[in-house]
Amino acid sequence: MRDQIQLLSGSLIREVANAAMGREDVLPFWFGESDEVTAPEVREAAARSLRDGETFYAHNLGLPALRQAIADYVGSLHRPVGMERVAVTSSGVSALMLATQMLVGPGDEVVAVTPVWPNLTAQPLILGGRVTRLPLRARQGVWRLDMDELRAAVTPATRVLLVNAPNNPTGWTLTHGEIQAILDHCRATGTWIVSDEVYERLYYGAASAAPSFLDLCTPQDRVVVVQSFSKSFLMTGWRLGWLVVPDGAMDALGKLIEFNSSCAPVFVQRGALQALAGAVASVEPLRRHFQDCRDLLIGALARLPGIEVHAPPGGMYAFFRVAGVGDSLTYAKHLVVHHGLGLAPGSAFGDEGQGWLRWCFASRELQRLEQGLVRMRQAVEAGLPGAAAASVLR
Ligand SMILES: Cc1ncc(COP(=O)(O)O)c(C=O)c1O
């Protein structure tokens, strides 16, 4: 076994979930998904494909009709993108891995804006890359990127800059000014940008999508955009995503897809085609519902004593701090064991998240969030676990 693999950290979210093993009464908000099932017409499109016998291998880059539909969808939100720059992938996380395989070799330097979903930083390590973390800074619950720090961290020696905005877990979102500045700097250093934009439609600003590199970059820029059907279309279990790559990169990417998964399942792609056909009618109501979830949760958390929280401009997570909590993992386990409340420890997203907690507010019913809030209030009123209790939980 390679050292890089042996040294990978296990998931701290799983560790909290394991503390709830065998308990029926825990309300889980730890994973990044809604408890709502995929729309019936999307499920029917996939079922029809299977009934029609579409059970064979397909093109590496995806069904041409789906690539075209994705290109049209992307173009409706950002600058026009030709389908020859779009590849369908078997999940967003696989899209990220393909982008990393395309760009990162042993010893290559990757700068990642953090805290961030741990898969982004684990993948370059798996491939032998070196990851430098560029921390966002939190002030009164609001997370910001210091552009001077970015310019200092990304040098001509930096192969890839990894950015995830809207960010999991903080909800931090880039402005167009920041995107332009990052683009200008990376053009000067020759650094590739891998931009994970899977939460772009879960954006609570005035526009229908969060600011994207695809609003500003040209087809010649070294920018790879990672996308997923999971979040905006409630399709986490379908495992489908896509990549937008610059001109000239598709032949290499097609080979990589061949050697990874060969192609995404056709029936899953048929479901995705239906999801995109219904996007205009489905995504905006979903976004509004998530905004209601966000406002309910953040408003109520902010009223609890000792909680530092701010409404995130994008994504589907409340990222907050409870006064006196030093170790997120210990406190998250305490919440599970003593209060039946399942949250993700902020430290799962890196040291920058230590002391913080992540609560996924994507809930079918607002009532489920209210039930969770009752438990959070009880936990806050009960006070922090004593040293003895904490050591048992460790
Ligand atoms: C930031 C980020 N990127 C990518 C993904 C991958 O999504 P999927 O593999 O479900 O398409 C996730 C999932 O939680 C995520 O949070």
Ligand as a Chemical Component Dictionary entry (heavy atoms), coordinates in Angstrom:
data_LIG
# 
_chem_comp.id                   LIG 
_chem_comp.type                 NON-POLYMER 
_chem_comp.pdbx_formal_charge   0 
_chem_comp.three_letter_code    LIG 
# 
loop_
_chem_comp_atom.comp_id 
_chem_comp_atom.atom_id 
_chem_comp_atom.alt_atom_id 
_chem_comp_atom.type_symbol 
_chem_comp_atom.charge 
_chem_comp_atom.model_Cartn_x 
_chem_comp_atom.model_Cartn_y 
_chem_comp_atom.model_Cartn_z 
_chem_comp_atom.pdbx_ordinal 
LIG C1 C1 C 0 -18.025 21.068 -2.304 1  
LIG C2 C2 C 0 -18.522 19.801 -2.888 2  
LIG N1 N1 N 0 -18.080 19.421 -4.085 3  
LIG C3 C3 C 0 -18.491 18.295 -4.668 4  
LIG C4 C4 C 0 -19.398 17.478 -4.049 5  
LIG C5 C5 C 0 -19.730 16.202 -4.747 6  
LIG O1 O1 O 0 -21.034 15.953 -5.038 7  
LIG P1 P1 P 0 -21.451 14.604 -5.756 8  
LIG O2 O2 O 0 -20.293 13.682 -5.762 9  
LIG O3 O3 O 0 -22.619 14.087 -4.974 10 
LIG O4 O4 O 0 -21.842 14.991 -7.146 11 
LIG C6 C6 C 0 -19.881 17.812 -2.779 12 
LIG C7 C7 C 0 -20.801 16.934 -2.053 13 
LIG O5 O5 O 0 -21.138 17.124 -0.909 14 
LIG C8 C8 C 0 -19.446 19.017 -2.191 15 
LIG O6 O6 O 0 -19.856 19.414 -0.986 16 
# 
loop_
_chem_comp_bond.comp_id 
_chem_comp_bond.atom_id_1 
_chem_comp_bond.atom_id_2 
_chem_comp_bond.value_order 
_chem_comp_bond.pdbx_ordinal 
LIG C1 C2 SING 1  
LIG C2 N1 SING 2  
LIG C2 C8 DOUB 3  
LIG N1 C3 DOUB 4  
LIG C3 C4 SING 5  
LIG C4 C5 SING 6  
LIG C4 C6 DOUB 7  
LIG C5 O1 SING 8  
LIG O1 P1 SING 9  
LIG P1 O2 DOUB 10 
LIG P1 O3 SING 11 
LIG P1 O4 SING 12 
LIG C6 C7 SING 13 
LIG C6 C8 SING 14 
LIG C7 O5 DOUB 15 
LIG C8 O6 SING 16 
# 
